[in-house]
Amino acid sequence: MKKLRLTLIILSLFSIAAKAQPGKKTITLEAEGQASIKFEEVVHDFGNITEGTQATYDFTYTNTGKAPLILTDVKPPCSCTTPEWPKDPLMPGKSAKIKVTFDSKGKPGSFSKTIEVKHNGESGRDYITIKGMVGT
């Protein structure tokens, strides 16, 4: 990610320098495309789990776009749900996982938790959901 940022900064500086000098060629940067995220599934049903269980599921996603995909934030609805996600850019055609853990301690009954996934892709945000039934 640092290399990508550094490259963009250097190219921007060349572009500015070229514009500042009359008679010199201007370097123009064009986006080669945009990132796009595609999840294998957006809802996972844990079914029946025992209270106190740390239920975990990995949501697999793929960058189906033409530029690196960066997840900027993955926001759970409450403290009982914890996401873990890669911070590095995901290159086009590659896949990665968002690990979501639900702490069922003190949460008997049915549950449904929707997690917001913010990214630099076409839609800017997507949603994944975990659900199930906590028994005692």
Rosetta silent file (secondary structure, phi, psi, omega in degrees, C-alpha in Angstrom):
SEQUENCE: MKKLRLTLIILSLFSIAAKAQPGKKTITLEAEGQASIKFEEVVHDFGNITEGTQATYDFTYTNTGKAPLILTDVKPPCSCTTPEWPKDPLMPGKSAKIKVTFDSKGKPGSFSKTIEVKHNGESGRDYITIKGMVGT
SCORE:     score description
SCORE:     0.000 S_00000001
   1 L     0.000  -39.373  179.588    0.000    0.000    0.000 S_00000001
   2 H   -64.322  -38.516  179.455    2.874    2.337    0.816 S_00000001
   3 H   -64.979  -39.949  179.465    4.442    1.640   -2.584 S_00000001
   4 H   -63.944  -45.571  178.703    1.156    2.424   -4.350 S_00000001
   5 H   -62.455  -45.326 -179.047    0.782    5.717   -2.472 S_00000001
   6 H   -61.325  -42.919  179.182    4.411    6.669   -3.095 S_00000001
   7 H   -60.906  -45.177  179.944    4.056    5.907   -6.815 S_00000001
   8 H   -64.936  -38.389  178.790    0.922    8.057   -7.080 S_00000001
   9 H   -64.926  -44.962 -179.851    2.604   10.928   -5.212 S_00000001
  10 H   -62.431  -45.042  179.010    5.665   10.799   -7.460 S_00000001
  11 H   -64.208  -36.741  177.344    3.543   10.733  -10.625 S_00000001
  12 H   -64.273  -40.995  178.980    1.477   13.664   -9.320 S_00000001
  13 H   -64.444  -40.445  176.552    4.650   15.663   -8.669 S_00000001
  14 H   -61.755  -40.388  179.812    5.902   14.988  -12.213 S_00000001
  15 H   -63.739  -43.572  179.003    2.554   16.161  -13.556 S_00000001
  16 H   -64.553  -44.609 -179.232    2.710   19.394  -11.525 S_00000001
  17 H   -63.725  -38.976 -179.427    6.325   20.018  -12.547 S_00000001
  18 H   -66.921  -37.076  179.687    5.514   19.459  -16.220 S_00000001
  19 H   -70.973  -30.316 -176.986    2.614   21.929  -16.088 S_00000001
  20 H   -75.386  -17.476 -177.415    4.787   24.546  -14.389 S_00000001
  21 L  -106.899  113.634 -179.696    7.342   24.545  -17.227 S_00000001
  22 L   -61.429  141.782  177.965    6.159   26.120  -20.506 S_00000001
  23 L    82.629   -4.198  179.215    6.785   24.040  -23.597 S_00000001
  24 L   -93.369  154.800  178.431    7.153   20.806  -21.636 S_00000001
  25 L   -73.190  146.801  178.131    4.868   17.809  -22.061 S_00000001
  26 L   -98.461  134.004  176.251    2.138   17.250  -19.491 S_00000001
  27 L   -93.839  126.374  179.479    1.792   13.863  -17.836 S_00000001
  28 L  -116.057  130.654  177.350   -1.826   12.876  -17.323 S_00000001
  29 L   -95.900  132.299  176.238   -2.889   10.066  -15.021 S_00000001
  30 L  -121.346  140.542  176.506   -5.968    8.112  -15.954 S_00000001
  31 L   -70.007  131.607  179.892   -7.692    5.575  -13.789 S_00000001
  32 L   -81.627   -5.248 -178.409   -7.389    2.169  -15.348 S_00000001
  33 L   153.368 -173.376 -178.230  -10.629    1.092  -13.737 S_00000001
  34 L  -128.067  152.984  176.101  -12.292    0.750  -10.411 S_00000001
  35 L   -72.537  156.280  177.085  -12.303   -1.877   -7.717 S_00000001
  36 L  -150.202  136.752 -176.943  -15.413   -3.984   -7.211 S_00000001
  37 E  -108.022  139.105  177.485  -16.275   -6.387   -4.388 S_00000001
  38 E  -136.348  119.103  178.431  -18.187   -9.661   -4.753 S_00000001
  39 E   -89.854  143.529  174.287  -19.004  -11.850   -1.742 S_00000001
  40 L   -63.512  -39.978  173.053  -19.475  -15.623   -2.095 S_00000001
  41 L  -150.476  148.421 -177.675  -22.398  -15.220    0.297 S_00000001
  42 L  -107.764   -8.629  177.280  -23.732  -12.230    2.202 S_00000001
  43 E  -130.342  131.181  174.219  -25.748  -14.092    4.866 S_00000001
  44 E  -123.291  128.022  178.496  -24.503  -16.902    7.105 S_00000001
  45 E  -103.406  114.578  177.786  -26.871  -18.856    9.365 S_00000001
  46 E   -73.143  -15.740 -175.208  -25.110  -20.495   12.325 S_00000001
  47 E    73.458 -143.658  179.416  -28.276  -22.454   13.108 S_00000001
  48 E   -88.190  127.280  176.190  -28.573  -23.477   16.766 S_00000001
  49 E  -127.855  155.199  179.748  -25.598  -22.672   18.980 S_00000001
  50 E   -82.409  138.492  178.783  -25.088  -23.096   22.725 S_00000001
  51 L   -57.472  136.195 -177.857  -25.048  -19.967   24.862 S_00000001
  52 L    99.753  -10.115  179.806  -21.460  -18.940   25.633 S_00000001
  53 L   -73.943  141.135  170.684  -20.151  -20.107   22.256 S_00000001
  54 E   -95.668   93.388 -177.727  -17.846  -17.866   20.220 S_00000001
  55 E   -82.964  127.560 -175.890  -19.375  -18.516   16.786 S_00000001
  56 E  -125.956  141.388  176.422  -17.013  -17.606   13.937 S_00000001
  57 E  -144.113  142.216  177.057  -17.485  -17.448   10.180 S_00000001
  58 E  -102.692  116.583  174.059  -15.219  -16.291    7.327 S_00000001
  59 E   -87.500  118.465  179.667  -16.946  -14.297    4.581 S_00000001
  60 E   -90.709  134.522  177.381  -14.940  -14.746    1.383 S_00000001
  61 E  -134.264  157.887 -178.979  -14.865  -11.882   -1.101 S_00000001
  62 E  -129.203  142.948  173.008  -13.170  -11.262   -4.437 S_00000001
  63 E   -84.959  104.054 -179.414  -12.023   -8.074   -6.141 S_00000001
  64 L   -94.677    7.270 -179.996  -13.847   -8.341   -9.479 S_00000001
  65 L   -91.639 -162.720 -175.886  -12.773   -4.848  -10.557 S_00000001
  66 L  -118.392   10.753  178.122   -9.727   -3.514  -12.359 S_00000001
  67 L  -137.267  161.653  179.051   -8.037   -1.612   -9.516 S_00000001
  68 L   -59.743  138.484  179.360   -6.846   -2.573   -6.019 S_00000001
  69 E   -98.812  130.531  178.955   -9.689   -2.977   -3.498 S_00000001
  70 L  -124.702  123.058  173.961   -9.229   -1.464   -0.039 S_00000001
  71 E   -82.713  117.227 -176.466  -11.582   -2.137    2.862 S_00000001
  72 E   -89.055  -26.135  178.167  -11.633    1.160    4.758 S_00000001
  73 E  -166.537  145.724  174.545  -13.854    0.004    7.641 S_00000001
  74 E  -129.354  107.988 -169.907  -15.915   -2.985    8.730 S_00000001
  75 E  -107.259  115.179  175.613  -18.502   -1.851   11.278 S_00000001
  76 L   -79.263  159.599 -178.702  -20.370   -4.314   13.489 S_00000001
  77 L   -78.372  -18.374 -176.905  -23.772   -3.342   14.931 S_00000001
  78 L  -158.710  175.408 -177.244  -22.741   -4.014   18.552 S_00000001
  79 L   -75.693  -11.413  179.233  -19.896   -5.134   20.805 S_00000001
  80 L   -79.608   -8.961 -179.134  -21.017   -8.798   20.696 S_00000001
  81 E  -118.835  125.746 -176.591  -19.910   -8.996   17.049 S_00000001
  82 E  -124.855  118.825  175.496  -16.229   -8.613   16.146 S_00000001
  83 E   -97.651  149.330  171.021  -14.897   -8.430   12.565 S_00000001
  84 E  -129.790  131.891 -176.712  -11.287   -8.921   11.448 S_00000001
  85 L  -143.556  156.902  178.855  -10.288   -7.941    7.914 S_00000001
  86 L   -68.826  139.701  179.627   -7.166   -7.469    5.772 S_00000001
  87 L   -96.413  -15.528 -179.258   -5.808   -3.928    5.743 S_00000001
  88 L   -82.166  152.528  177.022   -3.675   -4.330    2.605 S_00000001
  89 L   -60.882  144.070  177.645   -5.059   -3.624   -0.888 S_00000001
  90 E  -104.736  119.062 -176.768   -6.535   -6.649   -2.666 S_00000001
  91 L   -70.649  155.283  179.710   -5.432   -6.875   -6.277 S_00000001
  92 L   -54.309  136.762  178.849   -7.957   -7.536   -9.086 S_00000001
  93 L    85.398  -11.107 -178.463   -8.984  -11.197   -9.337 S_00000001
  94 L   -91.588  159.287  179.933   -7.727  -12.031   -5.842 S_00000001
  95 E  -121.690  156.345  177.525   -9.822  -13.174   -2.872 S_00000001
  96 E  -150.650 -179.210 -176.569   -9.642  -12.550    0.873 S_00000001
  97 E  -133.187  145.432  169.389  -11.757  -13.131    3.990 S_00000001
  98 E  -108.372  118.173  179.646  -13.511  -11.111    6.646 S_00000001
  99 E   -90.205  123.521 -179.969  -13.617  -13.116    9.887 S_00000001
 100 E  -118.034  127.371  179.145  -16.731  -12.369   11.955 S_00000001
 101 E  -118.096  130.880  177.424  -17.080  -13.640   15.542 S_00000001
 102 E  -111.111  124.794  178.302  -20.334  -13.533   17.518 S_00000001
 103 E   -93.382  109.627 -174.638  -20.140  -13.818   21.321 S_00000001
 104 L   -87.305    1.283 -179.176  -23.344  -15.588   22.405 S_00000001
 105 L   -60.744  123.054  178.822  -22.719  -15.222   26.155 S_00000001
 106 L    72.718   20.044 -176.858  -25.857  -13.760   27.750 S_00000001
 107 L  -126.880   54.118 -179.781  -27.685  -13.598   24.404 S_00000001
 108 L   -65.827  151.490 -179.999  -30.328  -16.381   24.435 S_00000001
 109 E   102.488 -172.941 -178.072  -32.843  -16.449   21.593 S_00000001
 110 E   -78.379  153.681  176.866  -32.595  -15.604   17.931 S_00000001
 111 E  -142.638  153.040  174.282  -30.094  -13.084   16.614 S_00000001
 112 E  -149.788  119.957 -176.481  -29.351  -11.332   13.351 S_00000001
 113 E  -124.520  122.504  178.955  -26.350   -9.004   13.035 S_00000001
 114 E  -105.612  128.592 -176.654  -25.624   -6.971    9.912 S_00000001
 115 E  -108.572  129.585  178.734  -22.071   -5.721    9.411 S_00000001
 116 E   -87.925  129.836  179.176  -21.326   -2.726    7.180 S_00000001
 117 E  -113.248  108.753  178.269  -18.293   -3.135    4.899 S_00000001
 118 E   -94.187  139.637 -176.591  -16.930    0.206    3.616 S_00000001
 119 E  -155.489  174.722 -179.359  -14.524    0.094    0.669 S_00000001
 120 L   -93.665   14.482 -179.893  -13.180    1.993   -2.326 S_00000001
 121 L   -77.615 -175.797 -175.421  -15.173   -0.105   -4.804 S_00000001
 122 L   -54.726  -47.641 -176.131  -18.029    0.920   -7.075 S_00000001
 123 L   -82.322  -22.064  179.418  -20.795    0.823   -4.457 S_00000001
 124 L    83.541  -26.429  177.686  -18.649    2.200   -1.606 S_00000001
 125 E  -159.768  146.885  176.134  -20.313   -0.075    0.945 S_00000001
 126 E  -137.824  171.566 -177.456  -21.816   -3.526    1.205 S_00000001
 127 E  -132.719  139.298  173.365  -23.436   -5.524    4.004 S_00000001
 128 E  -123.810  150.583 -174.451  -22.911   -9.028    5.365 S_00000001
 129 E  -133.956  139.331  169.639  -25.146  -10.709    7.947 S_00000001
 130 E  -115.053  147.502  178.201  -24.828  -13.461   10.535 S_00000001
 131 E  -152.457  168.312  179.250  -27.838  -15.015   12.206 S_00000001
 132 E   166.899 -167.536 -179.289  -28.855  -17.975   14.298 S_00000001
 133 E  -131.491  124.688  178.530  -30.504  -19.191   17.487 S_00000001
 134 E   -97.913  119.811  177.242  -28.785  -19.238   20.888 S_00000001
 135 E  -104.817  160.573 -179.691  -30.021  -21.999   23.197 S_00000001
 136 L   -96.094    0.000    0.000  -29.290  -22.480   26.875 S_00000001
